[in-house]
Structure formats: C-alpha cells, structure tokens
Amino acid sequence: MNVLMITGVYHPEISGAAKQCHQLVNALKEQVDFTVLTTTRDPNLSPQSKFGDVYIFRLLLNERNFSDYCKASLQLIKVFLSRRKDFQIVHLHGFSLKSCLLTLLSKLFNKKVIIKMSSIGHDDPISMKQRSFLLYFFFSKADIYVGMNPEFNRLYQKTELLSNRYKQIPNCVDTNLFRPVTNREKMTFR
C-alpha cells in the first residue's frame, strides 16, 4: 500500500502534526510506503528530499498573498500528477483550502481520501460546514474521517455524513517514555 501524506510541516521543521506524521510513518513503515507532501516558509529547505525511506516534497510559501498561493497550487498539481501512480491513498492531516484541490485531484484519479481531523472548531464537520460551502463540499467527499476523541464523533454524528466512514483513533503515547511513576520516583522528583 502506498500513501501520499499531506501535512503543513514535516521534518526537519517541527510541529505537533509533523511529529505525529513522522511517528505514524515509522509505525507503519513495514506495511505502507509513504510519500510526504508539505509546505514550508523556509527557502533554504530543498523542494525535494528524502528522510529515511520517505520522499518529501515541499511547496514553498514565501508570502501570504494570492500570487504565492497560485504558485504553490501549481506546484502541488505538478507533484500530484507526476507521482499519481505511486500511491492509492491521500491522507490529509487537517483540512484547508489546499485540501480542496487535493480532494478534487484524488477523486479525478480514483484515489481514496482519509481526513484526520486536527482540531475541534477548525476542521471538524460542523466547523467545516459553517466556514464555507466550498470547504464542506470537498470535505464531504472523503472516504474515511479520523477523529481523536468522542467529541469528534459527537460532532460527526450531527451531520449527514455516512456514519460508517468515521473512525476514532486516539493520539498515541510512547509508553517507553511516558509512564506512571512509582512512589519512590515521586519522592526522588520532589
């Protein structure tokens, strides 16, 4: 199985989503081949690189203006079209305007779309519906929606989206790093 993972930031840039995507890639690397498509504001980062076994494509966004977004959209289309035979699934971390274009391309080329909703009040189904018709239209075309907690499920169930497309997958915790401490360790820490 091959997946095109879409995230706003990826290695070597750091964010919670970038770390989460990287952990997901590492956890599934035996079963899934990932390619990452991300954006950056750092002109020093290569537009194409490899981190481990993962190819990373970066779209440079220098300024927050219409011209820059048009250039990035053309780059996005170019990367998608040039790599379209290399993946069957598009995995969106969060949902934004660029996700609309990616969803459209995915549907045109028979790719499955997974949306991992990132935050309540931003890209949950109710918020998407309130934000704009266009965003919600493309949001509603996903094959699977992933929420991290019961609140995403509650909001999802309030919509006309098919209930069997929602999956709840909590964020993982590295139990080797984070674990309950013993009473002795508590005393030492104090």
C-alpha positions in Angstrom: 0.0 0.0 0.0 1.3 3.5 -0.9 0.1 6.7 0.8 0.6 10.3 0.0 0.6 12.1 3.3 -0.3 15.8 3.3 0.8 17.9 6.3 1.5 21.6 6.9 5.0 20.9 8.3 7.4 17.9 8.2 11.0 17.1 9.1 13.3 18.9 9.7 10.7 21.5 10.6 9.0 20.8 13.9 5.3 20.9 15.0 3.0 18.6 16.8 1.4 17.5 13.5 4.9 16.9 12.0 5.9 14.7 14.9 2.7 12.8 14.7 3.0 12.2 11.0 6.6 11.1 11.5 5.6 8.6 14.2 2.8 7.3 12.0 5.2 6.8 9.1 7.7 5.0 11.4 4.9 2.8 13.0 3.5 1.7 9.6 6.7 1.6 7.5 6.7 -2.3 7.3 3.2 -2.3 5.7 2.9 1.1 4.0 5.2 3.2 1.7 4.7 6.9 2.4 5.5 10.0 0.4 5.0 13.3 2.2 3.8 16.5 0.6 4.2 19.5 2.8 4.5 23.3 2.8 7.4 25.4 4.1 8.2 29.0 4.6 12.0 28.3 4.7 13.6 28.9 1.3 16.7 27.0 2.4 14.9 23.7 2.5 15.1 21.6 -0.6 11.9 21.2 -2.6 12.5 17.5 -2.7 14.4 15.4 -0.2 14.5 12.0 1.4 14.3 11.3 5.2 14.9 7.6 5.8 12.8 5.8 3.2 10.3 8.6 2.8 10.4 11.1 -0.1 9.4 14.6 0.9 8.1 17.2 -1.4 7.9 20.8 -0.1 5.9 23.6 -1.5 7.5 27.0 -0.7 5.1 29.7 0.6 7.2 32.9 0.9 4.4 35.3 1.4 0.8 35.0 2.3 -0.6 36.5 -0.9 -2.7 35.3 -3.9 0.3 35.0 -6.2 2.3 32.8 -3.8 -0.7 30.6 -3.2 -1.3 30.2 -7.0 2.4 29.2 -7.5 2.1 26.7 -4.6 -1.1 25.3 -6.1 0.6 24.8 -9.5 3.5 23.0 -7.7 1.0 20.9 -5.8 -0.7 19.8 -9.0 2.6 19.1 -10.6 3.8 16.9 -7.7 0.4 15.1 -7.5 0.3 14.4 -11.3 3.9 13.3 -11.5 3.6 10.9 -8.6 -0.1 9.8 -9.0 0.9 6.2 -10.0 3.0 5.9 -6.7 0.1 6.0 -4.3 -3.5 4.8 -3.8 -4.5 6.9 -0.7 -4.2 10.6 0.1 -4.0 11.1 3.9 -4.8 14.7 4.8 -3.7 15.9 8.3 -6.2 18.6 8.8 -8.3 20.3 6.2 -7.7 23.6 4.5 -8.2 25.3 1.1 -5.3 23.2 -0.4 -7.1 20.1 0.8 -10.0 21.0 -1.6 -7.6 20.9 -4.6 -6.1 17.6 -3.3 -9.5 16.1 -2.8 -10.6 17.1 -6.3 -7.4 15.6 -7.8 -7.8 12.4 -5.7 -11.4 11.9 -6.9 -10.4 12.5 -10.6 -7.6 9.9 -10.3 -9.6 7.4 -8.2 -7.6 7.8 -5.0 -9.0 7.2 -1.6 -9.1 10.2 0.8 -8.5 10.0 4.5 -9.0 13.1 6.6 -7.5 13.2 10.0 -9.4 16.0 11.7 -6.9 18.0 13.7 -8.9 20.3 16.0 -12.4 21.0 17.1 -13.6 24.4 16.0 -11.3 24.2 12.9 -11.8 21.1 10.8 -14.5 19.1 12.5 -17.6 18.5 10.2 -19.7 21.2 11.9 -17.0 23.8 11.7 -16.3 23.0 8.1 -20.0 23.4 7.3 -20.0 26.8 9.0 -16.8 28.0 7.3 -17.9 27.7 3.7 -19.9 25.7 1.2 -16.8 25.0 -0.9 -14.8 23.7 2.0 -17.6 21.5 3.3 -18.4 20.2 -0.2 -14.8 18.8 -0.7 -14.6 17.8 3.0 -17.7 15.6 2.5 -16.0 13.7 -0.4 -13.6 11.8 1.9 -13.7 8.1 2.2 -12.7 8.0 5.8 -12.7 10.5 8.7 -10.4 10.1 11.7 -11.1 11.8 15.0 -9.1 11.6 18.1 -11.8 11.6 20.8 -15.5 11.2 21.4 -16.2 14.9 20.8 -15.2 14.5 17.1 -17.6 11.5 16.9 -20.4 13.5 18.5 -19.9 16.4 16.0 -19.6 14.0 13.1 -22.9 12.2 14.0 -24.7 15.6 13.8 -24.1 15.7 10.1 -25.4 13.8 7.1 -22.0 12.2 6.5 -22.1 8.4 6.5 -21.6 7.1 10.0 -19.6 4.1 8.8 -16.9 6.4 7.5 -15.9 7.8 10.9 -13.1 6.1 12.8 -11.9 7.1 16.3 -8.1 6.7 16.7 -6.7 8.4 19.8 -3.2 10.0 19.5 -0.6 7.6 20.7 1.6 7.9 23.7 5.1 6.4 23.8 4.8 4.3 26.9 8.6 3.8 27.0 8.9 7.5 27.5 5.7 8.4 29.4 4.5 6.1 32.2 3.1 6.3 35.7 5.9 6.9 38.2 6.4 4.8 41.3 6.0 6.3 44.8 9.8 6.1 45.2 10.3 8.1 41.9 7.8 10.7 43.1 9.8 11.2 46.3 13.0 11.5 44.3 11.4 14.1 42.0 10.2 16.1 44.9 
